[in-house]
Each structure stands twice: as structure tokens, then as C-alpha cells.
Amino acid sequence: MLKLEDKILSIMEKGSSQRVISKILNTSLRNTIARRALINAIEKATYKMSLKTYERPKKVLEERYYMGRALLHSIERLFETDSISPNCVKALTNIFLGKVFIQGIYIRRTFEEKHGFRPPCFVTISPTNICNLRCKGCYAGEIYEKHTLKFEIFDRIIKEIKEEFGAYFFVISGGEPFMYKDNGKTLFDILEKHNDAYFMAYTNGTMIKKDVAKKLAELGNFTPAISVEGFESDTDERRGNGVFRRIMEVMDDLREEGVPFGISVTPTKYNADLLLSDEFIDFYFEKKGAFYGWYFQYMPIGRNPSVELMVTPEQRYKMLKRIWQLVIEKKIFIADFWNSGTASDGCMAGARGGGYFYILWDGTITPCVFIPFKDKNLGNIYKIYQEGKTITDAIKSPLFEKIREWQNNYWIKRNKNECGNLLTPCIIRDNSLDFYKIVKETDAQPIDEGAVEYLKFIEEGKMPEYNRKYRELVDPVWQEEYLKE
């Protein structure tokens, strides 16, 4: 008789109906003993799948396993506290664990057979750049004209991504997602219509009133990642007086209604140490009940970009060690998209397999939230649809293909002993000269003045120098701890 982990591995490898997956998950999640057995089985199955799928150094696979384990144990803690609504339980079980985490691995293989590359597993969409706050340094701030994605386009994007990519996870950004409104339709209409998908939104949280929290608990397929800067003085200084207290009320309301939530932070040279301190971690993850944490190191793009605001190479190295300590020892799901490259299997941009891409409020399509450049011919979803094309055509653009080619050459299609350093995975932040070359080769178009300024940072040598200094710290680590097995 097959062990539970082998049953799950078989589903990943051969595919299975949603009914079968739901039966396994719902049966096993009913009591503590069975739930723990299921979580452990999924952990082991995903690790075995990694061994079969990826040619990577052993420590890379281990860290990938540790991050997945932290996510699964964060989900387990939600169930154990019994502070999650029935519909949120259902969505996490059937959609997130079932479709996104388990079944999606098989579904996306059919795309690869047809198109020659694996599709992305999610997309980030900013349906509006309108916001109710005026935070200092926001990349979606006042330099832009106000834009809102047409509801029928928003709806069509999600529908196509589910059908063509087999992807059922969507990240909503902004502006403020809860400010989205087009022709009487709001974000709630998207959540209700696509109740077979799971959504996460980056939000300032201030528009989540008690009735909104209750509605989210009823829908079940949504989790807010609430932006914080630190504690009260730090948050209010950037976001406005009283915002911190309002956020604290929102977190309490969400927890009371049973809606899982997380936090989103932006480490800079000035707050990096605070955001990973014991005091910060204990407050948000233990006291307030955050389910996960996203760390987005400041990037010199957007409004008034500044290389000087970036965390220093020394700070980033310290953050690298600290985040993995929290993930491995405390099993807290914290991901830093520049320091968690081993867990994400490197740069996720350009719609690579397992990665993602970005669609903005005016239909602009970019390889990543932090790559403010578009393809000159296939860089807008409105134009693509007007020409009778689909979302798949968008990710076959020269800009996207060149980024995927770079990823393949850097690590994806190299053997484990020659794998590029996944501690410096980002094409635009860590490998700026390579990125500059791609921009020139593809004639990629900057989408705003911040992008133009970023190119100057490369030309002036500021970004290449930052890359050099950080590599001095982590290249020896990569050679000694990862490549020497």
C-alpha cells in the first residue's frame, strides 16, 4: 500500500482530478494527528519532486525544502489555532494546497509540451494606481496619471492565465487594490467570479473595515499582505499619522473573522536591522498573528530612485543569514526576493517556469514588478487583445525570451557543479550589466522616468559597483557551502 507521501508524489507526477485531491486533503485535515501526517507527507513529496526535477547543489534543494516546510507549517498553525473561517479553510485546502501547491505541477506540463518552455505559476496585476494614502517614495505615486484596468480586461487576463498556464494563484498590487472600481465592479467581483483561484493582495490595510473583513472571511480565497514600515513612528512617518493604529485594528479584525494575513516590508539602509529584529518578528508573527512575511529590499526605481537608500552589501549579507535562521529554526515563512534565491530557484522574472510577470493599471506588461521596462511591440495587454493575440503571445516577446535565455545560461540548464550563484539571483539588481545588455539588444522601453534614471546608475558604474561588493561577500560562500558537497 502506497504511503501518503507517495500518493501525493504520484499526483504531482501524473496528475489527478480535483475531486481526488480534495478528498485526500479534506479527510486528512479533520484532526490534528491526520493533519500533521498530511503536512509531513507533502513536505517529503515536494522534496522528492525537487530531486527529480532540478539539477541543483544539495544545499539549494535543502533550502528549497526548508522554505516549503515553513509555508506548510504556517498553514498548519492556522488550522491549529482554530482562528480561520470555514470558507478560508476550504480555499486554502482545495485551491492553494490542492490546485496551486500540488495539482498545478502536472497541469503546467501540457503547456511546456506545446510551447517548449514551462509557463509561469502566477502573475502580479496592479488593476489601479489610485490610492487613499500618499506614502513617501511610493513607486505607484503621484508621478503617474490615474489609471484603472478595464474590468473585462482584468477578468479576461485571469481567465486566460487559468486556462493557458494552469495557474490559479494571483497577486494583486497597486495603488491600493481596495480602491479598484470600474463600471461599478470592484475587487470583490473578481474574487467572487474566480472563486476557483486564490488571491493575495499587497495593501496598506486602511480600507479593510469590519464589514470588509467579514466579507473576505465569507469568500475565503483571499489573503491581504499588509504593508508596515516597523512600529508606530516608522509607519506613520512614511504613511501618515494614525495609519499604524488603524493597521493594528485591521489585523485584529481579520484575526477575529478568521482571515489569514501577512505583512509586507521594504528594507532600506535605515530600517533593515529593525525589520529582522526579535522585537519585530515576535510582535507581528506571535502577537498579531501574521501568517507570512514578504521582504522587498528597496530597489532604485520609481519616483526619485536612489542607490543610497539600498541596504548595504554588509546589511544584505546579515539579512541573508537572519532570514534563513528564522525559516529553518522557527519555521516562519519569510521570503526575501533577493536573499531567497535558492528557495525560488533563482530569478522569477520573465514568465519563466515557476516564475511570474507583471501587468500594470494601463495594460503595460513588464517582466517583473521591479523591472520597469516593456517590449516595444508586445508590451501592452490592450494592444495584444486588439491584435487578436493572447496572454501567451505576451510572454513570448523578445524581452521576456532574452531574460529566460539569461536564466537558462546562468543556472537553469547548467549542471549542479556549474550552477550560477543563486545568492545573487536577480538580473536587474545583482547582474546589472547583463540586464543593461538585454535592454539594448531588445530595444526594451523604459516605462517611466525612474527606469531611465536606473539605466544611468548602470552607466555611471553605481550598480555594477554594488554588485561587485556584494559578490565579494557571497561568492566565497557559494563556492564553499553550496558547490563543494
Secondary structure, 3 states (H helix, E strand, C coil): CCCHHHHHHHHHHHCCCHHHHHHHHHHHCCCHHHHHHHHHHHHHHHHHHHHHHCCCCHHHHHHHHHHHHHHHHHHHHHHHHCCCCHHHHHHHHHHHHHHHHHHHHHHHHHHHHHHCCCCCCEEEECCECCCCCCCCCCCCCCCCCCCECCHHHHHHHHHHHHHHHCCCEEEECCCCHHHCEECCEEHHHHHHHCCCCEEEEEECCCCCCHHHHHHHHHHCCEEEEEECCCCHHHHHHHHCCCHHHHHHHHHHHHHHHCCCCEEEECCCCCCHHHHCCHHHHHHHHHHCCCCCEEECCCCCCCCCCCHHHCCCHHHHHHHHHHHHHHHHHCCCCEEECCCCCCCCCCCCCCCCCCCCCEECCCCEEECECCECEECCCCCEHHHHHHCCCCHHHHCCCHHHHHHHHHHHHHHHCCCCCCCCCCCCCCCCCCCHHHHHHHHHHHCCEECCHHHHHHHHHHHCCHHHHHHHHHHHHHHHHHHHHHHCC
